Amino acid sequence: MGVKSFSITDSVYEKYSTECKRLGLNMSKQIENFMKFQLEEEFALREEYIEKLAKIRKERFSPVADFEKHFEDSV
């Protein structure tokens, strides 16, 4: 495993480092866990969202000039 470098402001680094020390956590491991979560959850959700958008884009659309008038009976 190699050393990686990231640009993080000093104030954020110090605050996070202090909080990890206070809680007895390994800062590197916490950052790795965050990245894993992003990959597993957020990107999976994005893929699902992209698939839903693709389905929506294939649907037929009706142009609406004035939303208020078009939907006034719906309220």
Backbone as a ProteinNet text record, in pm:
[ID]
protein_1_A
[PRIMARY]
MGVKSFSITDSVYEKYSTECKRLGLNMSKQIENFMKFQLEEEFALREEYIEKLAKIRKERFSPVADFEKHFEDSV
[TERTIARY]
85.9	0	90.7	70.4	151	89.1	169.3	123.1	53.5	-62.7	-139.6	-138	-152.3	-149.2	-277.7	-335.9	-456.9	-437	-499.7	-493.3	-610.4	-580.2	-681.3	-635.6	-728.9	-690.2	-639.9	-547.6	-489.7	-595.2	-690.8	-792	-880.5	-919.1	-1001.9	-921.9	-797.5	-712.4	-697.3	-667.8	-647.7	-774	-888.4	-1015.2	-1047	-1029.2	-1060.2	-962.8	-836.3	-734.2	-763.5	-797.7	-830.5	-950.8	-1053.4	-1174.6	-1144.9	-1064.9	-1027.9	-949.3	-857.3	-780.5	-871.4	-964.7	-1057.1	-1139.4	-1178.5	-1261.8	-1180.4	-1048.4	-962.2	-970.2	-988.3	-1002.3	-876.8	-852.1	-742	-792.1	-734.2	-782.4	-775	-667.5	-654.1	-763.8	-792.8	-896.7	-1034	-1057.3	-1185.5	-1203.4	-1097.2	-1103.6	-1127.2	-1059.4	-1080	-1224.4	-1277.7	-1416.7	-1513.5	-1486.1	-1569.6	-1568.6	-1450.6	-1439.1	-1513.5	-1501.4	-1573.2	-1723.4	-1770.9	-1913.5	-1958.9	-1880.8	-1915.2	-1926.7	-1832.8	-1833.9	-1952.2	-1981.5	-2088	-2226.6	-2244.9	-2378.6	-2409.4	-2332.6	-2365.5	-2357	-2250.9	-2236.3	-2340.7	-2378.4	-2485	-2615.8	-2641.9	-2763.4	-2760.6	-2645.6	-2635.1	-2667.6	-2616.4	-2642.6	-2791.8	-2857.1	-3001.7	-3074.9	-3030.5	-3091.4	-3074.3	-2955.9	-2929.1	-3020.3	-3040.6	-3129.9	-3273.2	-3318	-3453.8	-3467.8	-3365.3	-3369.4	-3378	-3304.2	-3306.9	-3448.3	-3517.3	-3654.5	-3747.4	-3730.8	-3814.6	-3794.4	-3670.1	-3639.7	-3703.7	-3730.7	-3793.2	-3944.4	-4001.7	-4145.9	-4187.7	-4315.2	-4370.3	-4396	-4357.3	-4376.1	-4478.3	-4554.1	-4650.2	-4602	-4578.7	-4532	-4639.7	-4597.5	-4688.1	-4635.3	-4715.6	-4673.5	-4689.3	-4796.4	-4824.6	-4862	-4769	-4792	-4909.6	-4922.6	-5030.2	-5166.3	-5185.9	-5313.2	-5332.1	-5226.2	-5234.3	-5271.9	-5221.3	-5242.9	-5339.5	-5411.9	-5498.3	-5612.4	-5657.5	-5766.1	-5713.8	-5583.8	-5523.8	-5508.9	-5509.2	-5484.2	-5603
-116.7	0	123.3	213.2	333.1	450.4	552.9	675.6	760.8	813.5	899.1	1041.2	1136.6	1276.2	1345.9	1424.1	1500.4	1643.2	1736.3	1876	1904.2	1925.9	1953.8	2076.9	2166.9	2287	2249.3	2328.1	2300.9	2298.2	2391.1	2398.8	2274.4	2225.6	2105	1985.3	1974.7	1864	1863.2	1978.8	1987.5	1950	2001.9	1971.9	1823.2	1765.1	1622.6	1536	1573.1	1500.3	1503.8	1620.1	1635.8	1550.2	1551.1	1473.6	1324	1280.2	1137.5	1096.6	1180.9	1150.4	1143.3	1237.3	1241.7	1113.5	1061.4	941.9	812.7	826.6	709.3	638.6	715.9	659.4	682.8	593.8	608.5	695.5	814	908.9	850.2	784.9	725.9	623.1	541.8	440.1	505	614.1	683.8	741.6	796	850.2	736.7	624.5	508.5	458.3	451.5	408.3	503.6	632.5	731.9	707.7	684.7	660.7	533.8	428.6	304	327	402.2	433.1	506.8	604.9	680.9	587.5	498	406	310.1	259.3	160.1	222	333.4	390.9	497.2	603.7	718.8	686.7	618.7	589.3	489.2	398.1	303.7	379.4	475.9	555.7	639.5	693.5	771.1	684.5	562.2	470.8	444.2	421.1	398.3	522.3	639.7	765.4	784.5	754.5	768.3	675.6	553.9	459.9	511.7	569.5	625.2	741.9	827.9	940.4	891.8	787.6	732.6	686	621.4	577.3	696.8	798.6	918.2	986.7	995.7	1063.2	992.7	864.2	789	809.5	864.3	884.8	1003.1	1005	1112.9	1234.4	1350.7	1475	1564	1635.3	1732.9	1871.2	1958	2092.6	2169.9	2244.7	2324.6	2466.9	2560.1	2700.5	2768.9	2737.2	2803	2696.1	2663.9	2558.3	2590	2714.8	2751.7	2722.4	2763.8	2738.2	2589.6	2523.8	2382.1	2295.1	2330.5	2247.5	2307.5	2413.8	2478.6	2388.9	2298.9	2207.7	2092.5	2071.5	1961.1	1991.1	2117.6	2156.6	2143.6
0	0	0	-94.6	-104.6	-31.1	-12.5	52	-53.1	-20.3	-109.3	-54.4	-141.5	-100.1	-143.3	-52.8	-81.9	-33.8	-102.3	-59.4	33.8	159.6	261.5	337.4	364.3	437.9	576.6	626.4	758.7	867.9	860.2	966	967.6	850.2	843.7	893.6	851.2	894.1	1045.8	1103	1247.9	1324.2	1279	1346.7	1338.2	1220.2	1203.1	1282.1	1278.5	1352.2	1502	1552.5	1694	1731.4	1646.1	1674.2	1670.9	1575.6	1569.6	1694.2	1736.7	1857.4	1978.7	1988.7	2101.1	2108.7	1991.9	1986.4	1978.1	1970.6	1961.9	1827.6	1722	1588.2	1505.4	1411.1	1317.6	1202.1	1186	1086.5	945.6	910.4	777.4	751.4	852.9	838.6	822.8	893.3	881.2	741.1	685.3	549.7	449.9	469.1	382.6	392.2	513.8	532	462.8	470.4	402.3	251.6	196.6	52.4	11.7	92.2	63.7	65.1	163.8	172.4	47.2	5.4	-115.1	-235.3	-248.5	-361.9	-356.7	-239.3	-226	-230.9	-166	-153.1	-256.5	-253.5	-336.9	-485	-526.4	-667.6	-713.3	-627	-660.5	-679	-591.9	-604.2	-731.5	-765.2	-888.8	-1009.5	-1011.3	-1122.4	-1133.7	-1018.7	-1017.3	-1068.9	-1027	-1070.4	-1220.9	-1272.2	-1415	-1495.2	-1446	-1513.1	-1514.3	-1402.2	-1396.5	-1493.2	-1499.7	-1592.9	-1737.1	-1769.4	-1905.1	-1940.3	-1845.3	-1869.3	-1888.9	-1805.7	-1814.8	-1949	-1993.9	-2120.9	-2240.2	-2227.4	-2336	-2340.7	-2232.8	-2225.8	-2313.1	-2345.7	-2426.6	-2337.2	-2385.7	-2310.1	-2378	-2295.7	-2346	-2306.9	-2403.8	-2368.8	-2292.1	-2192.9	-2111	-2109.3	-2157.3	-2163.6	-2028.3	-1956.7	-1829.2	-1726.4	-1637.2	-1538.4	-1447.1	-1407.6	-1315.6	-1377.1	-1501.2	-1567.8	-1596.1	-1634.5	-1669.9	-1550.6	-1433.4	-1315.1	-1213.3	-1246.8	-1149	-1103.9	-1186.7	-1146	-1060.7	-1061.7	-986.3	-838.6	-801.9	-663.8	-579
[MASK]
+++++++++++++++++++++++++++++++++++++++++++++++++++++++++++++++++++++++++++

